[in-house]
Amino acid sequence: MTAPSKKLSSARLTQPTDAFVEAFTASVEFDQRLYQQDIAGSVAHATMLCSVGILTESERDQIITGLKQIEQEIDAGEFVWSIAQEDVHMNIEARLISLIGEVGKKLHTGRSRNDQVATDVRLYLRDMMTPIASELARLQSALVAVAEREAETIMPGFTHLQTAQPVTFGHHMMAWYEMLCRDAERLNDCAKRVNSLPLGAAALAGTTFDIDREQTAALLGFDRICQNSLDAVSDRDFAIEFNSAASILMMHLSRFSEELIIWSSAQFDFVDLGDAFCTGSSIMPQKKNPDVPELIRGKTSRVYGNHFNLLTLMKNQPLAYNKDNQEDKEPLFDTIDTLLGSLRVYADMMSVITVKADNMRQAALRGYATATDLADYLVRKGVAFRDAHEVVGLSVAYGIEQQKDLSELSLAELQRFSDQISKDVFDVLTLEGSVAARNHLGGTAPEQVKLAVAKAKRDLAKAE
């Protein structure tokens, strides 16, 4: 198969396009990934043109048959893409004309590449949001499974990366899960604005043909129709909104990654990532590097850059369409690819993570994590909080001096700092007692973690 040689959009020009300019301005090298959406949009457009009497049934059928053949050629890798035809739309149309002749020239009636590309990009983003949502849900399920398994595993909770209070590892995983729930909500909300049909806006002012945009929208599965032709062809805020949601999601993955990197270090040794998600060192044979979390942390900046790229691209464009908008696809495509890959590998990695419960427990014991519990204990005994705070501070200082955790101090040692302390204090100074005491909605108690897990399972099942 040879590529059509005549450029379909060159009739107005008296000189051929400079070869370098032709290559510089062409987008076919990257927008060819829109071919399925472009063909679907053209099939719907041809169907609508026939229903309103612009095409005959025979012409419609010839066009659709030709488009399906082109799709098969592209799927099979037999289609020859031509830079001379500039983009995915003109390549497909030129091939259609070479296949079915003059009838193929009628397909573009009542539309422009401006509304065509806007439709293709919306269709593509809509299509890609489905696997993104699926991988996001798979990661959430993996986190919930870890949380259920580790509902009673105690670890130090941190503020300022300093030991603060004991929490359960299951509770920590459910914090990640909650962040991803909000990410899913943002993507679902964004999808509502993505699913609006621009086709029918033509170049910028609409068309003189009596088209049926409602039929086209129904054929393509759009929920609504863009209400203003100028806005329809020039709007890219749906792509910017998607990139915004993707940036927040990647920020969450980056935070998760930072914790996994720290936890898998020899200094913490809280978790072990599967060998399939790590690499060794070219010189140090003992190394097991957490490459996947590190790379996702790095890729987050890439998605941030794409987001700012799109914002900057649109910030000074007058209505309606401008060639600038050719630059919207590469950052959008890159964000889609990066996000989808990051979610997929994260879900796989969290499904095989090993939690080192004993190391976590020992770390919690070293950090005086139950100090706040002792203060609360004294307050319940009638001691003013500020006085209780001072008592606990002195007790911790003494424990550091003696190299003992608060739970390891004797009753007599603790009573040196307050006569309100009695033997029941040890019920709150244990790590188990500390986490169990926070038994309320949103608390770290194992009972609450199990309830949160059960709710998450129900919610994920409903969303399937």
VOPAGU-2260 file (C-alpha; in pm, 1 decimal, decimal comma):
REM VOPAGU-2260
SITE   aa  ch    i         X         Y         Z
SITE  MET   A    0       0,0       0,0       0,0
SITE  THR   A    1     136,1     344,8     -91,4
SITE  ALA   A    2      48,6     670,4      79,5
SITE  PRO   A    3    -166,7     921,4    -113,8
SITE  SER   A    4      59,1    1193,6    -250,8
SITE  LYS   A    5    -176,7    1487,0    -299,0
SITE  LYS   A    6    -228,1    1705,0       8,6
SITE  LEU   A    7    -604,0    1747,3      59,7
SITE  SER   A    8    -583,0    2094,3     217,1
SITE  SER   A    9    -347,0    2268,0     -27,4
SITE  ALA   A   10    -582,1    2409,7    -294,7
SITE  ARG   A   11    -550,9    2770,3    -171,6
SITE  LEU   A   12    -170,7    2765,6    -177,5
SITE  THR   A   13      23,8    2850,7    -495,1
SITE  GLN   A   14     354,4    2701,6    -382,7
SITE  PRO   A   15     430,9    2369,8    -219,9
SITE  THR   A   16     503,4    2365,6     151,6
SITE  ASP   A   17     872,4    2378,1     237,5
SITE  ALA   A   18     990,7    2027,0     324,4
SITE  PHE   A   19    1119,2    2127,8     666,2
SITE  VAL   A   20     804,7    2327,7     744,1
SITE  GLU   A   21     595,7    2030,4     636,1
SITE  ALA   A   22     777,3    1804,8     882,1
SITE  PHE   A   23     786,6    2072,4    1152,1
SITE  THR   A   24     412,0    2139,1    1142,5
SITE  ALA   A   25     296,0    1779,2    1097,1
SITE  SER   A   26     140,1    1600,8    1394,8
SITE  VAL   A   27      83,0    1257,5    1245,1
SITE  GLU   A   28     378,1    1101,6    1425,5
SITE  PHE   A   29     198,7    1139,6    1757,9
SITE  ASP   A   30    -169,7    1196,7    1679,7
SITE  GLN   A   31    -198,7     872,0    1482,9
SITE  ARG   A   32    -286,4     707,5    1813,5
SITE  LEU   A   33    -626,5     877,7    1770,9
SITE  TYR   A   34    -709,4     665,3    1465,8
SITE  GLN   A   35    -978,5     451,7    1631,3
SITE  GLN   A   36   -1155,5     758,1    1768,9
SITE  ASP   A   37   -1118,6     942,5    1437,5
SITE  ILE   A   38   -1272,9     653,5    1248,2
SITE  ALA   A   39   -1552,7     614,3    1505,0
SITE  GLY   A   40   -1629,3     985,7    1476,8
SITE  SER   A   41   -1634,1     964,1    1096,8
SITE  VAL   A   42   -1865,2     661,9    1099,9
SITE  ALA   A   43   -2107,1     849,4    1326,0
SITE  HIS   A   44   -2079,9    1162,6    1110,5
SITE  ALA   A   45   -2150,2     967,9     790,5
SITE  THR   A   46   -2445,9     794,8     956,2
SITE  MET   A   47   -2588,8    1129,3    1061,5
SITE  LEU   A   48   -2531,2    1285,4     716,9
SITE  CYS   A   49   -2730,7    1002,4     563,2
SITE  SER   A   50   -3015,1    1036,1     812,7
SITE  VAL   A   51   -3058,9    1405,9     723,1
SITE  GLY   A   52   -3041,4    1340,5     345,6
SITE  ILE   A   53   -2693,8    1474,8     272,1
SITE  LEU   A   54   -2558,7    1128,5     186,9
SITE  THR   A   55   -2744,7     842,8      24,7
SITE  GLU   A   56   -2754,7     506,3     197,8
SITE  SER   A   57   -2520,0     369,2     -67,1
SITE  GLU   A   58   -2271,4     651,4      -8,9
SITE  ARG   A   59   -2291,2     604,7     365,0
SITE  ASP   A   60   -2227,0     233,2     334,1
SITE  GLN   A   61   -1931,8     283,6      99,8
SITE  ILE   A   62   -1777,0     534,4     340,3
SITE  ILE   A   63   -1826,3     314,4     644,9
SITE  THR   A   64   -1692,1       6,4     464,6
SITE  GLY   A   65   -1387,7     204,2     354,9
SITE  LEU   A   66   -1328,9     337,1     705,5
SITE  LYS   A   67   -1348,5     -12,7     852,1
SITE  GLN   A   68   -1095,4    -134,4     596,2
SITE  ILE   A   69    -860,9     149,3     693,0
SITE  GLU   A   70    -898,1      57,6    1058,8
SITE  GLN   A   71    -803,0    -301,2     976,6
SITE  GLU   A   72    -499,5    -180,7     782,6
SITE  ILE   A   73    -382,0      31,4    1074,5
SITE  ASP   A   74    -444,6    -250,2    1323,1
SITE  ALA   A   75    -237,5    -483,4    1105,7
SITE  GLY   A   76      46,5    -233,3    1068,6
SITE  GLU   A   77      -6,8    -211,0     692,1
SITE  PHE   A   78    -115,0     154,2     676,1
SITE  VAL   A   79     143,3     398,4     540,1
SITE  TRP   A   80     136,5     726,4     730,7
SITE  SER   A   81     230,9    1035,7     532,5
SITE  ILE   A   82     378,8    1352,9     679,8
SITE  ALA   A   83     256,4    1530,0     367,3
SITE  GLN   A   84    -101,1    1470,4     485,7
SITE  GLU   A   85     -10,3    1642,1     816,9
SITE  ASP   A   86    -226,1    1457,3    1066,6
SITE  VAL   A   87    -430,4    1148,8    1146,9
SITE  HIS   A   88    -749,4    1301,0    1002,4
SITE  MET   A   89    -612,1    1385,6     657,7
SITE  ASN   A   90    -420,3    1058,2     632,5
SITE  ILE   A   91    -737,8     859,2     690,3
SITE  GLU   A   92    -947,6    1075,8     459,1
SITE  ALA   A   93    -688,1    1060,3     180,7
SITE  ARG   A   94    -675,9     682,8     207,9
SITE  LEU   A   95   -1056,1     667,6     206,2
SITE  ILE   A   96   -1067,3     863,9    -119,2
SITE  SER   A   97    -805,7     635,7    -273,5
SITE  LEU   A   98   -1020,3     335,9    -176,6
SITE  ILE   A   99   -1372,1     448,3    -273,3
SITE  GLY   A  100   -1314,1     745,5    -500,3
SITE  GLU   A  101   -1532,1    1055,4    -522,9
SITE  VAL   A  102   -1775,2     939,0    -254,5
SITE  GLY   A  103   -1496,5     963,0       0,3
SITE  LYS   A  104   -1472,1    1336,1     -64,8
SITE  LYS   A  105   -1824,0    1383,1      70,7
SITE  LEU   A  106   -1741,3    1265,8     423,9
SITE  HIS   A  107   -1607,3    1603,6     535,7
SITE  THR   A  108   -1934,9    1780,4     459,4
SITE  GLY   A  109   -2058,0    1982,1     757,3
SITE  ARG   A  110   -1743,7    1947,9     967,4
SITE  SER   A  111   -1390,9    2084,0    1000,2
SITE  ARG   A  112   -1066,5    1941,8    1130,5
SITE  ASN   A  113   -1119,9    2184,0    1419,8
SITE  ASP   A  114   -1428,8    2012,7    1557,2
SITE  GLN   A  115   -1302,3    1675,8    1435,4
SITE  VAL   A  116    -983,8    1686,0    1642,7
SITE  ALA   A  117   -1166,0    1825,1    1945,8
SITE  THR   A  118   -1402,4    1527,9    1922,8
SITE  ASP   A  119   -1120,7    1277,5    1875,7
SITE  VAL   A  120    -928,3    1402,8    2178,5
SITE  ARG   A  121   -1238,3    1389,0    2397,6
SITE  LEU   A  122   -1319,2    1037,6    2275,8
SITE  TYR   A  123    -962,4     921,7    2334,5
SITE  LEU   A  124    -942,4    1067,7    2683,8
SITE  ARG   A  125   -1282,1     920,1    2769,0
SITE  ASP   A  126   -1169,2     579,7    2645,1
SITE  MET   A  127    -844,0     593,6    2841,4
SITE  MET   A  128   -1011,6     701,2    3164,3
SITE  THR   A  129   -1170,9     355,5    3184,4
SITE  PRO   A  130    -845,6     156,6    3223,8
SITE  ILE   A  131    -710,0     431,4    3450,8
SITE  ALA   A  132   -1011,6     391,1    3678,8
SITE  SER   A  133    -969,1      14,0    3667,7
SITE  GLU   A  134    -602,5      28,3    3771,5
SITE  LEU   A  135    -682,4     281,6    4041,7
SITE  ALA   A  136    -946,5      48,1    4184,5
SITE  ARG   A  137    -700,3    -241,8    4165,2
SITE  LEU   A  138    -448,3     -44,2    4369,0
SITE  GLN   A  139    -716,9      44,6    4622,2
SITE  SER   A  140    -809,0    -323,9    4652,3
SITE  ALA   A  141    -443,5    -413,4    4709,5
SITE  LEU   A  142    -416,4    -153,1    4986,1
SITE  VAL   A  143    -735,2    -277,0    5150,0
SITE  ALA   A  144    -603,7    -633,4    5144,1
SITE  VAL   A  145    -281,6    -523,8    5316,6
SITE  ALA   A  146    -481,8    -321,4    5570,1
SITE  GLU   A  147    -700,0    -620,6    5653,0
SITE  ARG   A  148    -398,4    -845,5    5696,2
SITE  GLU   A  149    -210,5    -591,2    5909,7
SITE  ALA   A  150    -504,0    -449,1    6107,9
SITE  GLU   A  151    -330,8    -529,2    6438,4
SITE  THR   A  152      29,3    -464,9    6332,3
SITE  ILE   A  153     167,3    -176,7    6537,2
SITE  MET   A  154     410,5      78,3    6397,8
SITE  PRO   A  155     524,5     422,8    6506,5
SITE  GLY   A  156     315,0     703,8    6364,9
SITE  PHE   A  157     520,3    1007,1    6268,0
SITE  THR   A  158     497,2    1382,8    6264,1
SITE  HIS   A  159     802,5    1572,4    6134,5
SITE  LEU   A  160     934,6    1218,4    6067,3
SITE  GLN   A  161     976,0    1185,3    6443,9
SITE  THR   A  162     800,4     913,7    6642,2
SITE  ALA   A  163     468,5    1056,9    6758,9
SITE  GLN   A  164     208,7     796,9    6860,3
SITE  PRO   A  165     160,8     428,0    6784,2
SITE  VAL   A  166     -71,6     345,5    6498,0
SITE  THR   A  167    -156,9      27,1    6316,6
SITE  PHE   A  168      -7,8     -42,6    5976,8
SITE  GLY   A  169    -357,1    -124,6    5855,4
SITE  HIS   A  170    -467,9     222,9    5958,4
SITE  HIS   A  171    -178,4     371,2    5763,5
SITE  MET   A  172    -275,0     176,6    5450,6
SITE  MET   A  173    -632,6     296,4    5483,2
SITE  ALA   A  174    -504,4     654,9    5488,6
SITE  TRP   A  175    -354,9     589,4    5146,1
SITE  TYR   A  176    -682,3     431,2    5038,2
SITE  GLU   A  177    -878,6     742,3    5141,0
SITE  MET   A  178    -650,8     965,6    4933,4
SITE  LEU   A  179    -714,4     746,5    4630,2
SITE  CYS   A  180   -1089,2     762,3    4692,3
SITE  ARG   A  181   -1075,1    1137,7    4646,2
SITE  ASP   A  182    -863,1    1089,8    4334,2
SITE  ALA   A  183   -1128,3     856,2    4192,3
SITE  GLU   A  184   -1396,5    1113,8    4268,8
SITE  ARG   A  185   -1199,3    1385,0    4089,9
SITE  LEU   A  186   -1153,3    1167,9    3781,3
SITE  ASN   A  187   -1520,7    1068,9    3777,7
SITE  ASP   A  188   -1623,4    1431,8    3803,5
SITE  CYS   A  189   -1380,8    1530,1    3527,9
SITE  ALA   A  190   -1526,6    1259,7    3302,5
SITE  LYS   A  191   -1861,3    1441,3    3305,5
SITE  ARG   A  192   -1705,1    1743,1    3136,8
SITE  VAL   A  193   -1494,3    1535,7    2899,8
SITE  ASN   A  194   -1806,0    1364,9    2765,1
SITE  SER   A  195   -1942,4    1659,9    2567,8
SITE  LEU   A  196   -1964,2    1656,0    2186,7
SITE  PRO   A  197   -1789,3    1931,5    1985,0
SITE  LEU   A  198   -1867,6    1781,2    1641,4
SITE  GLY   A  199   -2101,6    2004,6    1447,6
SITE  ALA   A  200   -1923,6    2323,6    1548,1
SITE  ALA   A  201   -1727,8    2295,3    1219,5
SITE  ALA   A  202   -1443,3    2546,9    1190,7
SITE  LEU   A  203   -1579,1    2794,6    1446,0
SITE  ALA   A  204   -1927,9    2920,2    1353,8
SITE  GLY   A  205   -2123,9    2601,7    1293,7
SITE  THR   A  206   -2239,0    2479,5     951,4
SITE  THR   A  207   -2506,8    2580,0     701,7
SITE  PHE   A  208   -2611,0    2216,1     661,4
SITE  ASP   A  209   -2910,7    2087,9     854,0
SITE  ILE   A  210   -2716,4    1845,0    1072,9
SITE  ASP   A  211   -2845,7    1648,7    1370,2
SITE  ARG   A  212   -2592,9    1688,2    1651,7
SITE  GLU   A  213   -2815,4    1501,1    1896,5
SITE  GLN   A  214   -2798,0    1190,5    1678,3
SITE  THR   A  215   -2419,8    1216,5    1647,9
SITE  ALA   A  216   -2388,5    1253,6    2024,5
SITE  ALA   A  217   -2604,8     946,3    2080,6
SITE  LEU   A  218   -2407,1     740,4    1829,1
SITE  LEU   A  219   -2078,8     829,2    2000,6
SITE  GLY   A  220   -2208,5     794,9    2355,5
SITE  PHE   A  221   -2174,4    1160,6    2454,9
SITE  ASP   A  222   -2391,6    1277,4    2743,7
SITE  ARG   A  223   -2422,1    1633,4    2621,0
SITE  ILE   A  224   -2340,4    1866,3    2331,7
SITE  CYS   A  225   -2106,2    2164,1    2342,0
SITE  GLN   A  226   -2347,2    2457,1    2333,1
SITE  ASN   A  227   -2129,7    2718,9    2161,8
SITE  SER   A  228   -1936,4    2654,5    1841,8
SITE  LEU   A  229   -1651,7    2892,7    1927,1
SITE  ASP   A  230   -1602,8    2729,3    2265,5
SITE  ALA   A  231   -1640,1    2378,6    2123,1
SITE  VAL   A  232   -1342,5    2398,5    1887,9
SITE  SER   A  233   -1109,2    2605,1    2106,3
SITE  ASP   A  234   -1176,5    2457,7    2451,1
SITE  ARG   A  235    -912,4    2235,7    2608,4
SITE  ASP   A  236    -997,9    2291,9    2972,3
SITE  PHE   A  237   -1124,0    1933,0    2995,1
SITE  ALA   A  238    -768,0    1816,6    2921,9
SITE  ILE   A  239    -628,8    2063,8    3173,4
SITE  GLU   A  240    -875,7    1941,0    3434,1
SITE  PHE   A  241    -773,5    1581,9    3370,7
SITE  ASN   A  242    -408,0    1676,0    3406,4
SITE  SER   A  243    -489,2    1854,4    3731,0
SITE  ALA   A  244    -655,3    1542,9    3872,3
SITE  ALA   A  245    -367,4    1331,0    3742,4
SITE  SER   A  246    -114,1    1562,5    3908,6
SITE  ILE   A  247    -286,4    1527,1    4244,7
SITE  LEU   A  248    -304,3    1150,3    4204,5
SITE  MET   A  249      65,5    1132,9    4114,3
SITE  MET   A  250     142,3    1353,3    4414,8
SITE  HIS   A  251     -25,7    1092,3    4632,9
SITE  LEU   A  252     169,2     811,1    4467,4
SITE  SER   A  253     487,5    1010,6    4520,3
SITE  ARG   A  254     410,7    1046,2    4891,1
SITE  PHE   A  255     344,6     673,4    4912,7
SITE  SER   A  256     671,4     613,3    4731,2
SITE  GLU   A  257     867,1     830,6    4972,0
SITE  GLU   A  258     738,4     625,6    5263,3
SITE  LEU   A  259     815,1     294,9    5092,9
SITE  ILE   A  260    1167,2     413,8    5012,7
SITE  ILE   A  261    1223,5     510,7    5376,3
SITE  TRP   A  262    1057,3     198,5    5516,3
SITE  SER   A  263    1259,4     -35,6    5294,4
SITE  SER   A  264    1592,4     119,9    5398,0
SITE  ALA   A  265    1822,7     -65,6    5637,5
SITE  GLN   A  266    1771,3     211,3    5891,4
SITE  PHE   A  267    1396,8     143,6    5912,8
SITE  ASP   A  268    1356,3    -206,6    5768,9
SITE  PHE   A  269     977,7    -196,8    5803,0
SITE  VAL   A  270     887,2    -353,1    5468,0
SITE  ASP   A  271    1034,7    -563,4    5192,6
SITE  LEU   A  272     939,1    -487,0    4833,7
SITE  GLY   A  273     925,7    -777,6    4594,0
SITE  ASP   A  274    1245,2    -843,4    4399,5
SITE  ALA   A  275    1054,1    -785,6    4076,2
SITE  PHE   A  276    1016,2    -417,9    4171,4
SITE  CYS   A  277    1376,7    -354,2    4273,2
SITE  THR   A  278    1720,7    -365,0    4114,9
SITE  GLY   A  279    2071,7    -438,1    4232,5
SITE  SER   A  280    2382,5    -225,4    4212,8
SITE  SER   A  281    2645,0    -253,1    3940,2
SITE  ILE   A  282    2920,9    -234,3    4201,2
SITE  MET   A  283    2771,8    -305,7    4546,2
SITE  PRO   A  284    2639,7    -663,9    4556,9
SITE  GLN   A  285    2445,3    -616,0    4880,9
SITE  LYS   A  286    2215,7    -346,7    4738,6
SITE  LYS   A  287    1843,3    -384,9    4670,6
SITE  ASN   A  288    1727,3     -53,1    4534,4
SITE  PRO   A  289    1356,8      47,4    4544,4
SITE  ASP   A  290    1360,6     158,2    4180,9
SITE  VAL   A  291     985,6     149,9    4117,8
SITE  PRO   A  292     891,9     388,8    4402,7
SITE  GLU   A  293    1187,2     612,5    4315,5
SITE  LEU   A  294    1091,7     626,0    3949,0
SITE  ILE   A  295     728,3     702,9    4024,5
SITE  ARG   A  296     843,0     978,9    4257,7
SITE  GLY   A  297    1043,6    1114,4    3964,2
SITE  LYS   A  298     764,2    1071,6    3709,4
SITE  THR   A  299     540,6    1287,7    3925,0
SITE  SER   A  300     740,9    1592,0    3817,2
SITE  ARG   A  301     681,6    1491,8    3456,1
SITE  VAL   A  302     304,4    1499,6    3503,6
SITE  TYR   A  303     331,4    1833,1    3685,4
SITE  GLY   A  304     522,7    1963,9    3382,5
SITE  ASN   A  305     253,7    1842,1    3144,6
SITE  HIS   A  306      -9,8    2020,1    3351,0
SITE  PHE   A  307     177,0    2349,2    3345,4
SITE  ASN   A  308     247,7    2296,0    2974,8
SITE  LEU   A  309    -124,8    2282,5    2896,6
SITE  LEU   A  310    -207,8    2578,4    3118,2
SITE  THR   A  311      59,6    2786,7    2947,9
SITE  LEU   A  312     -47,9    2667,1    2602,7
SITE  MET   A  313    -400,8    2798,7    2653,5
SITE  LYS   A  314    -338,1    3112,8    2856,2
SITE  ASN   A  315    -315,7    3364,3    2569,5
SITE  GLN   A  316    -509,0    3207,2    2283,3
SITE  PRO   A  317    -783,4    3420,9    2130,3
SITE  LEU   A  318   -1097,2    3247,2    2008,3
SITE  ALA   A  319   -1133,7    3026,0    1821,7
SITE  TYR   A  320    -896,3    2749,8    1706,6
SITE  ASN   A  321    -522,4    2817,4    1674,7
SITE  LYS   A  322    -238,1    2596,8    1553,9
SITE  ASP   A  323    -101,1    2617,7    1910,1
SITE  ASN   A  324    -354,8    2353,2    2002,2
SITE  GLN   A  325    -160,5    2094,2    1806,8
SITE  GLU   A  326      68,0    2101,4    2112,1
SITE  ASP   A  327    -206,0    1979,7    2347,1
SITE  LYS   A  328    -175,8    1612,3    2254,8
SITE  GLU   A  329     177,6    1515,0    2351,2
SITE  PRO   A  330     152,2    1634,0    2714,2
SITE  LEU   A  331    -195,1    1481,0    2744,8
SITE  PHE   A  332     -82,5    1149,6    2594,5
SITE  ASP   A  333     225,9    1144,9    2815,4
SITE  THR   A  334      19,5    1206,0    3130,0
SITE  ILE   A  335    -221,7     926,9    3035,4
SITE  ASP   A  336      63,6     683,4    2970,6
SITE  THR   A  337     254,2     781,4    3285,2
SITE  LEU   A  338     -49,1     765,3    3511,7
SITE  LEU   A  339    -171,3     433,9    3374,4
SITE  GLY   A  340     172,0     274,4    3403,7
SITE  SER   A  341     230,9     408,8    3754,0
SITE  LEU   A  342    -102,3     278,9    3883,7
SITE  ARG   A  343     -48,9     -60,7    3724,0
SITE  VAL   A  344     296,9    -116,2    3871,3
SITE  TYR   A  345     189,3      17,4    4210,4
SITE  ALA   A  346    -103,8    -222,9    4229,8
SITE  ASP   A  347     126,6    -512,2    4140,4
SITE  MET   A  348     389,8    -403,1    4392,4
SITE  MET   A  349     149,8    -357,8    4684,9
SITE  SER   A  350       0,0    -700,3    4619,3
SITE  VAL   A  351     327,1    -869,4    4720,3
SITE  ILE   A  352     468,7    -633,0    4983,7
SITE  THR   A  353     608,6    -799,2    5298,2
SITE  VAL   A  354     550,1    -621,6    5628,4
SITE  LYS   A  355     809,5    -668,3    5905,0
SITE  ALA   A  356     583,1    -639,7    6208,4
SITE  ASP   A  357     850,9    -709,8    6471,2
SITE  ASN   A  358    1075,9    -431,9    6341,5
SITE  MET   A  359     785,0    -189,0    6340,5
SITE  ARG   A  360     696,9    -278,8    6697,1
SITE  GLN   A  361    1051,9    -234,0    6818,3
SITE  ALA   A  362    1070,7     104,8    6649,6
SITE  ALA   A  363     749,1     213,0    6822,7
SITE  LEU   A  364     893,7     109,6    7159,2
SITE  ARG   A  365    1207,7     317,0    7101,2
SITE  GLY   A  366    1030,4     643,5    7039,6
SITE  TYR   A  367     823,7     695,2    7358,8
SITE  ALA   A  368     516,3     669,2    7140,5
SITE  THR   A  369     281,1     631,3    7439,9
SITE  ALA   A  370     377,8     963,4    7599,9
SITE  THR   A  371      50,3    1124,2    7495,0
SITE  ASP   A  372    -137,7     830,8    7647,1
SITE  LEU   A  373      28,8     899,3    7981,2
SITE  ALA   A  374     -70,7    1264,9    7958,3
SITE  ASP   A  375    -430,9    1170,1    7878,7
SITE  TYR   A  376    -424,6     926,2    8171,5
SITE  LEU   A  377    -321,5    1203,9    8410,3
SITE  VAL   A  378    -586,8    1439,9    8274,6
SITE  ARG   A  379    -850,5    1176,3    8342,6
SITE  LYS   A  380    -713,6    1161,0    8697,4
SITE  GLY   A  381    -786,6    1531,8    8738,2
SITE  VAL   A  382    -445,5    1676,7    8652,8
SITE  ALA   A  383    -454,1    1992,1    8437,7
SITE  PHE   A  384    -326,2    1921,3    8086,9
SITE  ARG   A  385     -29,9    2159,3    8109,0
SITE  ASP   A  386      76,3    2002,0    8437,8
SITE  ALA   A  387      30,1    1656,3    8286,1
SITE  HIS   A  388     239,5    1763,1    7987,7
SITE  GLU   A  389     523,7    1862,4    8221,8
SITE  VAL   A  390     500,8    1537,7    8418,5
SITE  VAL   A  391     526,5    1333,6    8100,9
SITE  GLY   A  392     815,7    1542,9    7970,6
SITE  LEU   A  393    1008,6    1477,5    8291,3
SITE  SER   A  394     920,6    1107,6    8274,9
SITE  VAL   A  395    1046,2    1081,1    7916,6
SITE  ALA   A  396    1367,2    1259,3    8006,1
SITE  TYR   A  397    1418,7    1012,1    8290,4
SITE  GLY   A  398    1342,3     719,3    8058,4
SITE  ILE   A  399    1600,7     843,2    7808,5
SITE  GLU   A  400    1854,3     869,4    8089,5
SITE  GLN   A  401    1775,5     515,0    8205,7
SITE  GLN   A  402    1746,1     386,2    7846,4
SITE  LYS   A  403    1396,6     255,3    7917,3
SITE  ASP   A  404    1063,6     301,2    7745,2
SITE  LEU   A  405     782,8     444,9    7959,8
SITE  SER   A  406     623,6     102,2    7975,2
SITE  GLU   A  407     948,6     -37,4    8113,2
SITE  LEU   A  408     966,2     206,3    8406,4
SITE  SER   A  409     849,7      72,1    8740,8
SITE  LEU   A  410     546,0     212,5    8918,4
SITE  ALA   A  411     775,4     364,5    9181,0
SITE  GLU   A  412     982,0     538,0    8912,5
SITE  LEU   A  413     672,6     685,3    8749,4
SITE  GLN   A  414     529,8     799,5    9083,3
SITE  ARG   A  415     839,7    1012,4    9136,7
SITE  PHE   A  416     682,5    1255,3    8889,7
SITE  SER   A  417     316,2    1239,6    9000,4
SITE  ASP   A  418     135,7    1081,2    9293,6
SITE  GLN   A  419    -171,7    1047,6    9067,9
SITE  ILE   A  420     -11,7     755,9    8888,3
SITE  SER   A  421    -121,3     411,1    9001,8
SITE  LYS   A  422     -73,6      56,8    8871,3
SITE  ASP   A  423    -353,8      91,0    8616,3
SITE  VAL   A  424    -121,5     322,1    8421,0
SITE  PHE   A  425      32,9      20,0    8251,4
SITE  ASP   A  426    -295,9     -46,0    8075,3
SITE  VAL   A  427    -235,5     267,6    7866,4
SITE  LEU   A  428     144,1     255,1    7839,1
SITE  THR   A  429     148,9     -60,2    7627,2
SITE  LEU   A  430     141,3     -18,3    7250,4
SITE  GLU   A  431    -163,4    -242,9    7225,0
SITE  GLY   A  432    -344,0     -41,9    7489,9
SITE  SER   A  433    -260,5     281,6    7313,7
SITE  VAL   A  434    -400,9     185,3    6973,5
SITE  ALA   A  435    -699,8       2,0    7122,8
SITE  ALA   A  436    -797,0     313,3    7318,9
SITE  ARG   A  437    -852,4     508,0    6995,4
SITE  ASN   A  438   -1161,8     309,4    6913,5
SITE  HIS   A  439   -1379,0     562,0    6733,4
SITE  LEU   A  440   -1466,0     635,0    6371,4
SITE  GLY   A  441   -1142,8     725,7    6196,3
SITE  GLY   A  442    -925,6     601,5    6484,0
SITE  THR   A  443    -633,7     361,9    6461,2
SITE  ALA   A  444    -780,6      84,8    6679,3
SITE  PRO   A  445    -776,9    -256,1    6507,6
SITE  GLU   A  446   -1154,0    -277,5    6544,9
SITE  GLN   A  447   -1193,4      48,6    6352,5
SITE  VAL   A  448    -948,2     -62,0    6084,3
SITE  LYS   A  449   -1151,4    -377,6    6028,8
SITE  LEU   A  450   -1471,3    -173,3    6000,4
SITE  ALA   A  451   -1303,3      62,2    5752,3
SITE  VAL   A  452   -1182,9    -234,6    5549,1
SITE  ALA   A  453   -1530,8    -383,2    5536,3
SITE  LYS   A  454   -1676,1     -52,8    5416,3
SITE  ALA   A  455   -1403,4     -13,9    5155,2
SITE  LYS   A  456   -1475,2    -360,2    5020,7
SITE  ARG   A  457   -1843,6    -275,6    4985,7
SITE  ASP   A  458   -1766,0      54,6    4815,2
SITE  LEU   A  459   -1523,0    -103,2    4570,6
SITE  ALA   A  460   -1773,6    -376,3    4486,3
SITE  LYS   A  461   -2041,7    -115,9    4411,8
SITE  ALA   A  462   -1807,1      73,2    4181,3
SITE  GLU   A  463   -1729,2    -230,3    3965,1
